[in-house]
Amino acid sequence: MYFVTSVQDLQELNPYIIIGCGGGGEKFSNFSGIESVGFIDDNEKKQGKKFCNHIISSSLEEVVGKTDARSVAIMLPIGAEGSALKYAVQAIDLGLNVICSFRSLSLDCNQSLLAFAESKGVQIKEISSRLDVIKSIFGTAPETCTEVLPKLDYKPEVPVVFVGGTSQECGKRTTTRILGKTASEYGLNAGVISTDEMGLEQPADLNFRAGSLSVMDVASAVMGSIKYVEEQKNPDIIFVEGQSSLTERGNPHPRGLSAAILVGAQPDATIVCHRFNHPYRQPVGIAEEIRAIEAVEPTKVVGVSLNLRNFTESTSKDILFSQCQEKYGLPAADIYHGGASILLDAIIEYTGIGDVEK
């Protein structure tokens, strides 16, 4: 058994040199009863600085020579597999025990390390994602961790518009697509990103099912998609389709997905879609969704796209739009019947596309 099952497993291998001076390294050093005697990081900007009462070094061998360390804890992020493997091999060769994280060094995928550690008379153990616990509860679980993408921190270079909504199936995909088409008709070079496998209609520069990703990967996937579209297309504006809703009741599971897409999009402006008398969803309401979106991300909702498929009231559409505009203080329109230009005008006015002063 090479999985860590308790903090006592870790305490038995004290003291530690911790590799990775970020959140993971700090968390490990904060475990009860853990004795850390040194820190290593490959980032030259961190080296020589104080971290958790130690000076960050660049050399494992040097810190080993200056301390009584018995073990190393490799707490590197996803995407640092090469560095994690390098340090594991070096540590074992120096006669140190190794604690690694599934994030950067899965022992299932590196079985040779187990044999190498055994040959050197040391231990190597993994802090795992404990998917076995989920399997014991549900009878099923992913075979391995599904969090695989590097953690991006990318700020879009052009205005981004997020298209959210009060529920599933309320018109987000259609609104995103038609806004992109209308922007092109305005003479703008528009990028369109669909976050659903059904985003097959044009215009769409790319589509993928965000819901198939680990929630920890969704924001990176959206940021990476925006960066890709910017590099490939040099757009004036990018529209990003949201999923589900932050406030919908009855089906809470996609709400976290909605938040992750919103955070990854980092939108300058947002359009909220709403379907009246939804036959099989339970939206809370337009005002609630606007408040939730603007609370999660520093964006501004600038318009409401109304889906009238199930609208049966006797009120005329003109009166309905006028009532919505008065109630929410935003332009409201039917995307199918001239509404795209109304919403796009609001987006352009707010983002100042083409306006150097803004």
C-alpha positions in Angstrom: 0.0 0.0 0.0 1.7 3.2 -1.1 -1.1 5.7 -0.3 -0.9 8.0 2.7 -4.0 7.2 4.9 -3.4 9.5 7.9 -1.2 12.3 9.1 0.5 9.8 11.3 1.9 8.2 8.2 3.6 11.5 7.4 4.8 12.1 11.0 6.7 8.9 11.0 9.0 10.2 8.2 9.9 13.5 9.8 11.8 15.8 9.2 11.1 17.0 5.7 12.5 19.1 2.9 9.4 20.4 1.0 9.7 20.9 -2.7 7.2 23.5 -4.0 6.7 26.8 -2.3 3.1 27.5 -3.1 -0.2 26.5 -1.6 0.6 22.8 -1.6 3.9 23.2 0.2 2.4 25.5 2.8 -0.5 23.1 3.4 1.9 20.2 3.9 4.1 22.2 6.4 0.9 23.1 8.3 0.0 19.4 9.0 -0.1 18.7 12.7 3.3 17.2 13.8 5.1 17.9 10.6 8.7 19.1 11.0 10.0 21.0 7.9 13.7 21.8 7.8 14.0 23.3 4.3 12.2 24.4 1.1 13.1 24.0 -2.6 11.6 25.8 -5.6 12.7 26.0 -9.2 11.3 29.5 -9.6 14.3 31.8 -9.5 12.0 34.7 -8.3 11.2 32.7 -5.1 14.7 31.5 -4.4 16.4 33.4 -1.5 13.1 34.6 -0.1 11.6 33.5 3.2 8.8 31.0 3.2 7.3 29.3 6.2 10.3 30.5 8.4 12.9 29.1 5.9 14.9 30.5 3.1 13.9 29.0 -0.2 16.8 27.1 -1.9 17.4 25.9 -5.5 19.5 22.8 -4.6 18.1 19.7 -2.9 21.6 18.3 -2.4 22.7 21.4 -0.7 19.7 21.4 1.8 20.2 17.7 2.5 23.9 18.4 3.4 22.8 21.2 5.9 19.9 19.5 7.6 18.9 16.2 9.2 16.1 15.6 6.8 14.9 12.0 6.3 12.3 12.7 3.7 11.1 15.0 0.9 7.6 16.1 0.2 7.0 17.0 -3.4 4.1 19.4 -3.5 4.2 20.6 -7.1 1.1 21.5 -9.2 -0.4 19.7 -12.2 1.7 20.3 -15.2 5.0 19.9 -13.2 5.3 16.2 -13.7 8.9 16.4 -15.2 10.2 18.4 -12.2 8.4 16.1 -9.7 9.9 13.0 -11.3 13.4 14.6 -11.3 13.2 15.4 -7.6 11.8 12.0 -6.7 14.6 10.2 -8.4 17.2 12.5 -6.9 15.8 12.2 -3.4 15.6 8.4 -3.5 19.2 8.3 -4.8 20.2 10.4 -1.8 18.6 7.9 0.5 15.5 10.0 1.4 11.9 8.9 1.7 9.5 10.5 -0.7 6.0 11.8 -0.2 4.4 12.9 -3.5 1.0 14.3 -4.6 -1.2 12.7 -7.2 -1.3 16.2 -8.7 2.2 16.1 -10.2 3.4 12.5 -9.7 1.0 9.6 -9.7 2.7 6.4 -8.6 0.2 4.3 -10.6 1.8 5.8 -13.6 5.3 5.6 -12.3 5.6 2.1 -10.8 9.3 2.0 -11.4 9.8 4.5 -8.6 8.4 2.0 -6.2 11.0 -0.6 -7.2 13.8 2.1 -7.1 12.8 3.2 -3.6 12.7 -0.4 -2.4 16.2 -1.0 -3.8 17.5 2.0 -1.9 15.7 1.0 1.4 13.5 4.0 1.5 9.7 4.6 1.3 7.7 6.4 -1.4 4.1 7.2 -0.7 1.4 9.2 -2.5 -1.2 11.7 -1.1 -3.9 10.5 -3.4 -7.3 12.0 -4.5 -9.0 9.2 -2.5 -11.3 8.2 -5.3 -11.6 4.9 -3.5 -13.8 6.7 -0.9 -16.2 7.9 -3.7 -16.3 4.4 -5.1 -17.2 2.9 -1.7 -20.1 5.4 -1.5 -21.5 5.2 -5.0 -20.1 1.9 -6.3 -18.3 3.8 -9.1 -15.7 6.5 -9.6 -13.2 7.6 -12.2 -10.2 5.3 -12.5 -7.8 8.3 -12.1 -7.9 11.9 -11.2 -9.7 13.9 -14.0 -8.0 17.2 -13.1 -5.4 17.4 -15.8 -5.1 20.9 -17.3 -2.4 23.4 -16.2 -3.8 26.3 -14.1 -3.8 29.3 -16.4 -4.0 32.9 -15.3 -4.8 34.6 -18.6 -6.4 38.0 -19.0 -8.2 38.4 -22.4 -6.9 41.2 -24.6 -10.3 42.0 -26.2 -13.7 42.5 -24.7 -15.4 39.2 -23.7 -19.2 38.8 -23.4 -20.6 36.0 -21.2 -24.0 34.7 -22.1 -25.6 33.3 -19.0 -29.2 32.4 -18.1 -31.8 31.7 -15.4 -31.9 27.9 -16.2 -30.9 25.2 -18.6 -32.5 25.3 -22.1 -33.3 29.0 -21.8 -31.6 30.2 -25.0 -27.9 30.7 -24.1 -26.5 28.8 -27.1 -28.8 30.5 -29.6 -28.2 33.9 -28.1 -24.4 33.5 -28.2 -24.5 32.3 -31.8 -26.8 35.0 -33.1 -24.9 37.8 -31.2 -21.7 36.5 -32.9 -23.4 36.6 -36.3 -24.8 40.0 -35.8 -21.5 41.4 -34.6 -20.0 40.2 -37.9 -22.8 41.9 -39.8 -21.8 45.1 -37.9 -18.3 44.7 -39.3 -16.7 43.4 -36.2 -14.4 40.3 -36.2 -16.3 38.2 -33.6 -15.1 35.1 -31.8 -17.7 32.6 -30.6 -17.0 29.9 -28.0 -19.5 27.2 -27.2 -19.1 25.3 -24.0 -21.4 22.5 -25.0 -21.2 19.5 -27.4 -24.3 20.7 -29.1 -22.7 23.9 -30.2 -22.4 22.7 -33.8 -24.2 25.6 -35.6 -22.3 28.4 -37.1 -20.8 30.8 -36.2 -18.7 28.9 -33.6 -15.0 29.0 -33.6 -14.8 26.0 -31.3 -17.0 24.0 -29.0 -16.4 21.5 -26.2 -18.5 20.1 -23.4 -17.2 21.9 -20.3 -19.3 19.6 -18.2 -17.0 16.6 -19.1 -14.1 18.3 -17.4 -13.1 18.4 -13.8 -14.5 21.5 -12.2 -10.9 22.5 -11.4 -10.1 22.5 -15.2 -13.1 24.4 -16.5 -11.8 27.9 -15.9 -8.5 27.0 -17.5 -10.3 25.4 -20.5 -12.3 28.6 -21.0 -9.2 30.9 -20.6 -7.2 28.7 -22.9 -10.0 28.8 -25.5 -10.1 32.6 -25.4 -6.4 32.8 -25.8 -6.5 30.3 -28.7 -9.2 32.3 -30.5 -7.3 35.5 -29.9 -4.2 34.0 -31.4 -5.9 32.4 -34.4 -8.4 35.1 -35.3 -7.3 38.4 -33.8 -11.0 39.2 -32.9 -12.5 42.5 -31.8 -14.8 40.7 -29.4 -15.4 37.2 -28.0 -18.8 35.7 -27.0 -18.7 32.8 -24.5 -21.7 30.6 -24.0 -22.5 29.7 -20.4 -24.2 26.6 -19.1 -27.2 26.2 -16.8 -27.5 28.9 -14.2 -26.1 30.1 -10.9 -29.6 30.2 -9.2 -31.7 27.5 -10.9 -33.5 25.1 -8.5 -34.4 21.5 -8.9 -31.1 20.5 -10.5 -28.1 21.9 -8.6 -25.4 19.9 -10.3 -24.6 22.2 -13.2 -24.6 25.4 -11.1 -20.9 25.0 -10.2 -20.2 24.5 -13.9 -21.9 27.8 -14.6 -19.7 29.6 -12.1 -16.5 28.0 -13.4 -17.3 29.1 -17.0 -18.1 32.6 -15.8 -14.9 32.9 -13.8 -12.8 31.6 -16.7 -14.4 34.0 -19.2 -13.7 37.0 -17.0 -16.3 38.9 -19.0 -16.5 42.6 -19.5 -20.2 42.4 -20.1 -22.9 39.8 -19.7 -26.2 39.0 -21.3 -28.8 37.0 -19.2 -31.3 34.7 -21.0 -34.7 33.8 -19.6 -37.4 31.4 -20.8 -40.9 32.2 -19.6 -43.0 29.4 -18.2 -40.2 26.9 -18.6 -41.9 23.5 -18.9 -39.3 21.4 -17.1 -36.8 23.7 -15.3 -37.2 25.8 -12.2 -35.6 29.2 -12.7 -35.7 31.5 -9.7 -35.7 34.7 -11.7 -33.9 37.3 -13.8 -33.1 39.7 -10.9 -31.7 36.9 -8.8 -29.5 35.6 -11.6 -28.2 39.2 -12.3 -27.2 39.6 -8.7 -25.5 36.2 -8.5 -23.5 36.8 -11.7 -22.3 40.3 -10.7 -21.4 38.9 -7.2 -19.3 36.0 -8.5 -17.4 38.0 -11.2 -16.7 41.8 -11.6 -18.8 42.0 -14.8 -21.9 44.1 -15.7 -25.1 42.6 -17.0 -26.1 44.9 -19.9 -29.2 43.2 -21.4 -31.8 40.4 -21.2 -32.5 37.9 -23.9 -36.1 36.7 -23.6 -37.1 33.3 -24.9 -40.8 33.4 -25.7 -41.3 29.8 -26.8 -43.6 29.1 -23.8 -45.0 32.6 -23.3 -48.8 32.4 -23.3 -49.9 35.6 -21.6 -52.1 38.0 -23.4 -49.6 40.9 -23.0 -48.1 42.1 -26.3 -44.4 41.6 -26.9 -43.8 45.3 -27.0 -45.4 45.8 -23.6 -43.5 42.8 -22.2 -40.2 44.1 -23.4 -41.1 47.6 -22.0 -42.1 46.1 -18.6 -38.8 44.1 -18.4 -36.8 47.1 -19.3 -38.5 49.2 -16.6 -38.2 46.4 -14.0 -34.5 45.5 -14.5 -33.2 48.8 -16.0 -31.8 46.9 -19.0 -32.8 46.5 -22.6 -34.8 43.3 -23.1 -35.3 41.7 -26.5 -36.3 38.5 -28.4 -33.1 37.3 -30.0 -35.1 35.8 -32.9 -37.0 38.9 -33.9 -34.5 41.8 -34.1 -33.3 41.5 -30.6 -29.7 40.8 -31.4 -29.0 44.3 -32.6 -30.6 45.8 -29.4 -28.5 43.6 -27.2 -25.3 44.1 -29.3 -25.8 47.9 -29.2 -25.9 47.7 -25.4 -22.7 45.6 -25.4 -20.9 48.0 -27.7 -22.0 51.0 -25.7 -20.8 49.5 -22.4 -17.5 48.0 -23.6 -16.6 50.9 -25.9 -15.4 48.7 -28.8 -13.6 51.0 -31.2 -13.7 53.8 -28.6 -10.1 54.6 -27.7 -11.0 56.6 -24.7 -12.9 53.6 -23.1 
